[in-house]
C-alpha cells in the first residue's frame, strides 16, 4: 500500500525567485524581438542579404600549409550594383575596365575575379591612344565647311566592335587634365574639362554600354551600369544626372537610358561636323530650307517629332520691359511659319500685367519666375540677371525645348530642329556655342547642377552664354543658318548688307529695330555700331510687325525717352557728317507723333 505524501508547499522566497526568473526571461525575449524584428522587416523590404561586405580566404603557401585568413573588401559601388542588379547572385557580375592600366583598383577587381568568381568576372577593355596632335581645337573648330556632309572630324579611337559583349558593368577611370591644355590660361581647361582623352573614354564607355544593349549580347538582362572613378565630375553632356543612382567621393554610378545614349554616340565627335537629326540613320544629309533645292522628302516638318505636345519654343523676360515688343514680334514670326509647337515665356515680376496680357495675346503661355542674378556681373549691367535664362531647364512638362532670345525673328519653319539632341546650338567663336538659340532637354537635377556651380565657375562674359560654355563643353553644331547674326564687319568688304533667303532666323545685334524709327536702321547713327547696321535686314523685322494684329502693335510704341535718345544720336551723326548719310533721311515713322511715357 502506497503512502501518499503531502505535497510540499513552496516557500515565499522560492516563489519570488521563480517569478523573477520568468520576468527576466520574458524581458530577454522582448529585447531580442525589439532588436531583430526591425532588421527582419527591413531585410524583407530591402534584401541586402545578397551583399558580401568581406570575403575571408585561406590560401596555400609553397609548403602546402594553410595561411591565415585574408580579408578582401568589395568596393562600395560594386555593393550598390549588386543590391539592384536582377541577375545577382545567380550569375557573377561581368565588369569591363577602361583606362586603369596598373591602377590598384583594377588589381583589386581582378583579384576578386580570380579568387571569387561567383562575385565578378573582370575584362580589360583596350583602346588605342588618341594622337597627341589632336587637341580640343581640332574637335571644336571655329569654322567648318557646312557643304561637306561628313565634316573633317579627327579620328578618335574606340573599342573594337563586338569584342566586349555580355557585360553588366563598365568602369572607367577618367582623367582630370592633360598636357594638351598647357598653353591655355582658362581655369576650366587647366581642370581638364576640355580634354580629348576624357572625351574619348566617356564616349567609349557609352559605346560599350550601347553595344551590350543592342542585341549583340546573349544575356537576358539588359541593364548595364556605368561607373566612373574621377576627381572631376563625369561628362554631364553624355551621362545625365537623371540616370545617376549613387555618388560618393570620386565614385559615380549610373544606370543610363540606352536609347538616349545610342543617339548621342551617333553624333559627330565634336563641332567639326554638323550634327544630324535623330530621325536620320546617318549625318550625311542635313535639314535645310527649300532655297537649298533639296528633294521634297528632306523638307521635313514637325511631323517627325513623336511628342508634339511635349516640345516648345521658349524665351525669357527679366529685369525690364525693354524686350516685351521683341518677344511679341518673335511669337508672331514663329506663328507665321505654321508651327505646331507650344510657345512658353518665362517672366519675372518686373514685367507688368499689361505687358503679360499683350504677350499672351501674341501667343505665349506666360509662366512667372523668380530671376537669378549673374554672380560676376556688375550692378545694373546689361547681363546682371542673365542667369534667369537657366530656368528653362525647369520646364519639365516638356521633353525638349528650343530657347530663343527675344531679339530674334523666325523666317522659315524650324520645327524639325527639335529632332536634335541637347545641347545643340550654332557656333559663336572658336570652340564656343552661341546661346541665342539652343536645343535642350529640361531636367530639375541639371538645373540644380547649374545652380550649385554658379559661384565657383566664372563666366567669360559675365552672362549665361559664358557660364553655359563652362558647364557644357561637348555640344552639337547646328547650321549657322539657324542663327544668322546681323553683323557686317569691315573685313567682309563694302558689299550689300543683305540676308540670304535660305536663312532660318535673324538675330538682331546692336540697337533693336523697335527702338529705332522704321525709316532706316538707327545703328547708322553711331559709327561704333556700323557693324550691326543694315536697312534691308532691319526692314525684315518691320514686315513681321506689319503682319501682326493691329491690337498688338501699340506694345511696340516709341517712348518719349527713346525718341529723345534717337534724336540726339541723329544730331551727333549729322554733326560728325558720317559718310553713310542716313541722318539726312526724312523721318516718317508715325510712332513719333504718338509717343508714350513708358512701356
C-alpha positions in Angstrom: 0.0 0.0 0.0 1.5 3.1 -1.1 1.8 6.0 1.0 0.5 9.4 -0.2 2.9 12.1 0.8 1.7 15.5 1.4 2.9 17.9 -1.3 5.4 20.4 -0.1 4.3 24.0 -0.1 7.0 26.3 -1.7 8.3 29.0 0.4 7.6 32.6 -0.3 11.2 33.3 -1.2 11.3 30.5 -3.8 8.2 31.8 -5.4 9.7 35.3 -5.7 12.9 33.8 -7.2 10.8 31.8 -9.8 8.8 34.8 -10.8 11.9 36.9 -11.0 13.5 34.4 -13.4 10.3 34.3 -15.5 10.3 38.1 -15.8 13.9 38.1 -16.8 13.3 35.5 -19.5 10.3 37.5 -20.8 12.4 40.7 -20.8 15.1 39.0 -22.7 12.7 37.6 -25.3 11.1 41.0 -25.8 14.5 42.6 -26.0 15.6 40.1 -28.7 12.4 40.8 -30.7 12.8 44.5 -30.4 16.4 44.2 -31.8 15.8 41.7 -34.5 12.3 42.4 -35.7 13.1 45.7 -37.4 16.1 44.1 -39.1 13.9 41.2 -40.3 11.3 43.6 -41.6 14.0 45.8 -43.3 15.6 42.7 -44.9 12.2 41.7 -46.2 11.8 45.1 -47.9 15.4 45.6 -48.9 17.0 42.2 -49.4 20.6 43.2 -48.8 21.4 39.8 -47.6 22.9 39.3 -51.1 25.6 41.8 -50.4 29.0 40.5 -49.4 31.0 43.0 -47.4 34.1 40.9 -46.6 35.4 37.7 -48.1 37.7 35.6 -45.9 40.0 33.4 -47.9 42.5 30.7 -46.9 45.4 30.3 -49.3 48.2 27.7 -49.5 51.8 28.7 -49.4 54.7 27.0 -51.2 55.0 24.4 -48.4 51.4 23.4 -48.7 50.4 24.9 -45.4 47.3 26.9 -44.9 47.9 30.6 -44.2 45.8 32.9 -42.0 42.5 34.2 -43.4 42.9 37.1 -45.9 40.3 39.9 -45.8 39.1 41.3 -49.2 36.6 44.1 -49.1 34.3 44.8 -52.0 34.2 48.3 -53.4 31.1 50.1 -52.2 30.0 50.9 -55.8 30.0 47.2 -56.5 27.8 46.5 -53.5 25.4 49.1 -54.7 25.1 47.5 -58.1 24.8 44.0 -56.5 21.9 45.2 -54.5 19.8 46.3 -57.5 21.1 44.0 -60.3 18.3 41.5 -61.1 20.7 38.6 -62.0 22.9 38.8 -58.9 23.7 36.4 -57.2 22.6 33.9 -59.8 25.4 34.9 -62.0 28.7 36.8 -61.3 28.8 40.4 -62.5 30.8 40.8 -65.6 32.8 44.0 -65.2 34.6 45.8 -68.1 37.5 48.0 -67.1 38.6 51.1 -69.1 41.8 53.1 -68.6 43.1 51.5 -65.4 46.4 50.0 -66.5 48.3 49.3 -63.3 45.9 51.2 -61.1 45.4 49.5 -57.7 41.7 49.5 -58.1 42.0 47.3 -61.3 44.4 44.9 -59.5 41.9 44.6 -56.7 39.0 43.9 -59.0 41.0 41.3 -61.0 41.9 39.7 -57.7 38.2 39.5 -56.8 37.5 37.9 -60.1 40.4 35.5 -59.7 39.6 34.2 -56.2 35.9 34.6 -56.0 34.4 34.1 -59.5 30.9 34.0 -58.0 31.2 37.8 -57.5 32.8 39.3 -60.5 34.5 38.4 -63.8 36.7 41.3 -65.0 37.5 42.1 -68.6 40.1 44.7 -69.6 38.8 46.9 -72.4 41.6 48.2 -74.6 41.5 51.4 -76.7 44.2 52.9 -78.9 45.5 56.2 -77.6 44.4 59.4 -79.2 47.1 61.1 -81.3 48.9 63.8 -79.3 48.4 66.1 -82.3 44.6 66.1 -81.8 43.5 68.9 -79.4 40.2 70.3 -78.4 40.6 72.9 -81.1 40.6 70.2 -83.7 37.5 68.6 -82.4 35.7 72.0 -82.0 37.0 74.3 -84.7 35.7 77.9 -85.1 34.6 77.4 -88.7 33.7 74.4 -90.9 32.6 73.9 -94.5 28.9 73.2 -94.0 28.6 71.9 -97.6 30.8 68.9 -96.5 28.2 66.5 -95.1 30.7 64.3 -93.2 32.8 67.2 -92.0 36.5 66.8 -91.2 36.5 65.3 -87.7 39.7 63.8 -86.4 39.8 60.1 -85.7 39.1 59.3 -82.0 39.8 55.5 -81.5 37.0 53.5 -79.9 36.9 49.9 -78.5 36.7 47.1 -81.1 33.2 46.4 -82.2 31.8 43.1 -80.9 34.7 42.3 -78.7 33.3 43.3 -75.3 29.8 41.9 -75.0 27.9 40.3 -72.2 28.9 42.9 -69.7 26.9 44.1 -66.7 29.1 47.0 -65.6 31.5 49.3 -67.4 34.0 51.0 -65.1 36.1 53.9 -66.5 38.9 55.9 -64.8 38.5 59.5 -66.1 41.4 61.9 -66.1 41.1 65.5 -65.0 43.6 67.3 -67.1 46.1 66.7 -69.9 49.3 68.1 -71.5 47.2 69.4 -74.4 45.9 72.3 -72.4 49.2 73.7 -71.1 49.1 76.7 -73.5 45.6 77.7 -72.4 45.1 80.0 -69.4 41.4 79.4 -68.8 40.9 77.7 -65.5 38.4 75.2 -66.8 41.0 74.0 -69.3 43.5 73.6 -66.5 41.0 71.4 -64.7 40.8 69.1 -67.7 37.2 69.8 -68.7 38.2 70.3 -72.4 40.3 67.2 -72.7 40.2 64.9 -75.7 41.3 61.9 -73.7 38.5 62.4 -71.2 36.0 62.7 -74.1 37.4 59.6 -75.7 36.9 57.5 -72.6 33.4 58.9 -71.9 32.3 58.1 -75.5 34.0 54.7 -75.3 32.1 53.9 -72.1 28.8 54.9 -73.8 29.6 52.8 -76.9 30.3 49.7 -74.9 27.1 50.1 -72.9 25.0 50.6 -76.1 26.6 47.6 -77.7 25.7 45.4 -74.7 22.1 46.5 -75.0 21.9 46.3 -78.8 21.1 42.7 -79.3 24.7 41.6 -79.6 24.8 40.1 -76.1 23.3 36.7 -75.3 22.4 37.8 -71.7 18.7 38.1 -70.9 19.4 41.0 -68.6 19.5 44.4 -70.4 20.7 46.6 -67.5 24.3 47.8 -68.0 25.7 50.2 -65.4 28.4 52.8 -65.9 30.9 53.5 -63.1 33.3 56.5 -63.2 36.2 56.9 -60.9 37.3 60.5 -61.2 38.3 63.5 -59.2 36.2 65.7 -61.5 32.6 65.2 -62.4 31.8 62.8 -65.4 30.7 64.5 -68.6 27.1 65.8 -67.9 26.6 66.1 -71.6 26.8 62.3 -72.1 25.8 60.8 -68.7 22.7 62.6 -67.4 22.3 63.4 -63.7 18.8 61.9 -64.1 20.5 58.5 -64.5 22.8 58.9 -61.5 21.9 56.3 -58.8 24.8 56.7 -56.4 27.7 59.1 -55.8 30.3 59.3 -53.1 33.7 61.0 -53.3 35.4 60.0 -56.6 32.9 57.3 -57.4 29.8 57.8 -59.7 27.3 55.0 -60.6 24.8 55.5 -63.4 22.0 53.4 -64.9 21.9 55.0 -68.3 18.9 55.2 -70.7 20.4 53.3 -73.5 18.2 54.7 -76.3 19.4 58.2 -75.4 23.0 57.1 -75.3 22.6 55.5 -78.7 21.5 58.8 -80.2 24.3 60.7 -78.5 27.1 58.4 -79.7 25.8 58.7 -83.3 26.6 62.4 -83.2 29.8 63.7 -84.7 32.7 63.6 -82.2 32.5 67.4 -81.9 31.5 70.6 -83.8 33.9 69.5 -86.5 30.8 68.4 -88.5 27.2 69.4 -88.5 25.0 67.5 -86.1 22.4 65.3 -87.6 18.8 64.7 -86.7 17.7 61.8 -84.5 15.3 60.9 -87.3 18.1 60.1 -89.8 20.3 57.0 -89.7 23.4 59.0 -90.6 24.6 62.5 -90.7 25.1 62.5 -94.5 22.1 64.7 -95.1 21.1 67.8 -93.2 17.8 69.6 -93.0 17.9 72.8 -94.9 15.5 75.3 -96.3 13.7 74.9 -99.6 16.0 77.6 -101.0 18.7 74.9 -100.9 16.9 72.9 -103.6 16.7 69.7 -101.6 14.2 67.0 -102.6 10.8 67.3 -101.0 11.3 64.3 -98.7 14.0 66.3 -97.0 11.8 69.3 -96.4 10.8 67.9 -93.1 8.5 69.5 -90.5 7.3 68.8 -87.0 5.5 65.6 -88.1 8.8 63.8 -87.3 8.6 64.6 -83.7 6.9 61.8 -81.7 5.6 64.1 -78.9 4.3 67.3 -80.4 2.7 68.5 -77.2 5.9 67.9 -75.3 8.0 70.4 -77.2 8.0 74.1 -77.0 9.7 77.3 -78.1 10.8 79.3 -75.0 12.0 82.8 -74.3 12.7 84.7 -71.1 12.0 88.3 -70.0 13.5 89.7 -66.9 14.6 92.9 -65.2 12.8 95.4 -67.6 10.1 95.9 -70.1 12.7 96.6 -72.8 12.2 93.3 -74.7 8.4 93.0 -74.5 7.9 94.2 -78.0 10.7 91.9 -79.2 9.1 88.9 -77.6 5.7 89.8 -79.1 7.2 90.1 -82.6 9.2 86.8 -82.1 6.0 84.9 -81.2 4.2 86.3 -84.2 7.1 85.4 -86.5 7.1 81.8 -85.2 3.3 81.5 -85.6 3.5 82.9 -89.2 5.6 79.8 -90.1 2.7 77.5 -89.1 4.4 75.9 -86.2 2.8 73.0 -84.2 4.8 73.6 -81.0 3.8 75.4 -77.8 5.2 78.9 -77.1 6.2 79.4 -73.5 7.5 82.7 -72.0 9.2 82.9 -68.6 8.7 86.4 -67.0 9.8 87.8 -63.7 7.9 90.3 -61.6 9.3 93.3 -63.5 7.0 92.5 -66.4 3.7 94.4 -65.9 0.3 92.9 -66.0 -0.5 95.0 -69.1 2.6 93.6 -70.9 1.7 90.0 -69.9 -1.7 90.5 -71.4 0.0 91.6 -74.7 2.4 88.6 -74.6 -0.4 86.2 -74.1 -2.4 87.8 -76.9 0.7 87.3 -79.1 0.7 83.6 -78.5 2.9 83.0 -75.4 1.9 80.9 -72.4 3.4 83.1 -69.7 4.9 81.5 -66.6 6.1 83.5 -63.6 9.6 83.0 -62.4 12.0 84.5 -59.8 15.0 86.0 -61.6 18.6 84.8 -60.9 21.5 87.2 -60.6 24.6 86.6 -62.6 27.3 86.3 -59.8 30.1 88.1 -61.7 28.0 90.9 -63.3 28.2 94.5 -62.2 25.2 96.2 -60.6 22.8 97.5 -63.3 24.9 95.9 -66.1 23.1 94.6 -69.1 23.8 91.0 -68.0 23.1 91.4 -64.3 20.2 89.0 -64.3 21.0 86.9 -67.4 21.3 83.7 -65.3 17.4 83.8 -65.3 17.7 82.1 -68.6 18.8 79.0 -66.9 15.3 78.4 -65.6 14.4 77.0 -69.0 15.7 73.7 -67.6 12.9 73.7 -65.1 10.2 73.3 -67.8 9.9 69.6 -67.1 6.4 69.5 -68.6 8.3 69.3 -71.9 10.7 66.7 -73.2 12.6 69.2 -75.3 12.6 73.0 -75.8 14.2 75.4 -78.1 15.3 78.5 -76.4 15.3 81.7 -78.5 16.3 85.1 -77.4 13.6 87.7 -77.8 15.7 89.8 -80.2 15.2 87.2 -83.0 12.6 86.8 -85.7 12.0 83.4 -87.4 11.8 83.5 -91.2 11.1 79.8 -92.1 9.6 76.9 -90.1 12.2 75.4 -87.8 10.1 72.8 -86.0 12.4 70.0 -87.4 15.3 71.2 -85.3 13.6 69.7 -82.2 14.9 66.4 -83.5 18.4 67.3 -82.5 19.9 66.5 -79.1 20.9 68.5 -76.1 22.8 70.7 -76.3 22.6 71.7 -80.0 23.5 75.3 -81.0 25.2 77.4 -83.6 28.8 78.3 -83.2 29.9 81.6 -81.7 33.7 81.8 -81.7 36.5 79.2 -81.5 35.1 76.2 -79.5 32.2 78.1 -78.0 28.5 78.0 -78.9 26.1 80.9 -79.1 23.3 80.7 -76.5 20.8 82.8 -78.6 19.2 79.6 -79.8 19.7 76.3 -78.1 18.0 72.9 -78.2 17.9 71.5 -74.7 16.1 68.9 -72.5 14.6 70.2 -69.3 15.7 68.5 -66.1 15.4 69.6 -62.5 18.7 67.9 -61.4 20.5 69.6 -64.3 19.1 72.9 -63.2 20.3 72.2 -59.6 23.7 71.3 -61.0 23.8 74.7 -62.8 22.8 76.5 -59.6 25.4 74.7 -57.5 28.3 75.7 -59.6 27.4 79.3 -60.4 29.6 80.8 -57.6 32.7 78.7 -58.4 32.7 78.7 -62.2 33.3 82.1 -63.7 31.5 83.1 -66.9 34.0 84.5 -69.5 31.5 87.3 -70.4 29.7 87.5 -67.1 26.4 86.2 -68.6 24.6 83.0 -69.3 26.5 82.2 -72.5 29.9 82.3 -70.9 28.6 80.2 -68.0 26.9 77.5 -70.1 30.1 77.1 -72.1 31.9 76.3 -68.9 29.4 73.6 -68.0 28.6 72.1 -71.4 31.8 71.8 -73.4 30.7 68.9 -75.6 27.9 70.3 -77.8 26.4 69.6 -81.2 26.8 72.0 -84.1 23.7 73.4 -85.9 24.0 75.3 -89.1 24.8 79.0 -88.9 21.6 79.5 -91.0 19.6 78.8 -87.8 21.3 81.8 -86.0 22.0 84.4 -88.6 23.7 87.3 -86.7 23.1 90.8 -88.0 26.7 91.6 -88.2 28.7 93.0 -91.1 32.4 93.6 -90.1 34.6 95.8 -92.2 36.8 93.0 -93.2 33.8 91.5 -95.1 34.1 94.4 -97.5 31.6 97.0 -98.7 29.2 94.7 -100.4 25.4 94.8 -99.9 24.3 94.1 -96.4 21.5 91.7 -97.1 20.4 88.4 -95.7 20.3 85.3 -98.0 16.8 83.8 -98.5 17.9 80.4 -97.1 18.4 81.7 -93.5 16.0 80.4 -90.9 16.2 83.3 -88.4 17.7 86.8 -87.9 19.5 87.7 -84.6 19.3 91.5 -84.2 22.6 92.7 -82.7 23.2 96.3 -81.7 20.3 98.7 -81.4 17.0 96.8 -81.7 14.5 97.6 -84.5 11.7 98.6 -82.2 13.9 101.2 -80.5 14.6 102.8 -83.9 12.4 104.7 -86.4 11.3 102.4 -89.1 12.7 104.7 -91.8 16.2 103.3 -91.5 18.4 101.2 -89.2 19.4 103.5 -86.4 22.7 101.7 -85.9 23.9 104.0 -88.7 23.7 106.9 -86.2 26.7 105.5 -84.3 29.9 104.9 -86.0 30.9 102.3 -83.5 27.7 100.4 -84.3 28.1 100.4 -88.1 29.0 96.7 -88.0 25.4 96.0 -86.9 23.7 98.3 -89.5 21.6 97.1 -92.4 18.5 98.8 -93.8 17.5 95.7 -95.7 17.7 93.4 -92.7 16.1 95.9 -90.4 13.1 96.0 -92.9 12.5 92.3 -92.4 11.6 92.9 -88.7 9.1 95.5 -89.7 7.5 93.1 -92.2 6.6 90.9 -89.2 5.3 94.0 -87.3 3.1 95.0 -90.2 1.6 91.4 -90.4 0.8 91.1 -86.7 -2.7 92.0 -85.4 -3.2 95.8 -85.1 -4.0 95.5 -81.4 -0.5 94.2 -80.7 1.3 97.0 -82.4 0.9 99.5 -79.6 3.2 97.3 -77.5 6.0 98.4 -79.8 5.3 102.1 -79.4 8.0 104.7 -79.2 8.6 106.2 -75.7 9.4 109.8 -75.0 12.8 108.7 -73.6 13.7 106.6 -76.7 12.6 109.4 -79.1 14.9 111.9 -77.3 17.8 109.5 -77.4 17.3 108.8 -81.1 17.2 112.5 -82.0 20.3 113.1 -80.0 22.2 110.3 -81.9 20.8 111.6 -85.2 22.1 115.1 -84.4 25.5 113.7 -83.4 25.7 111.8 -86.8 24.8 115.0 -88.6 27.5 117.0 -86.7 30.1 114.3 -87.5 28.9 114.2 -91.1 29.0 110.4 -91.1 29.6 109.2 -94.7 26.6 106.9 -94.8 24.4 109.9 -94.8 21.4 108.3 -93.1 21.0 111.3 -90.9 19.7 113.1 -94.0 16.7 110.8 -94.4 13.4 112.4 -93.5 11.6 110.7 -90.6 8.1 109.5 -91.5 7.5 106.8 -88.8 4.0 107.6 -87.4 5.1 106.5 -84.0 7.0 109.7 -83.5 3.6 111.5 -83.3 2.1 109.2 -80.7 4.9 108.9 -78.1 4.2 107.1 -74.8 5.6 108.0 -71.5 6.9 104.5 -70.8 6.5 100.9 -71.9 
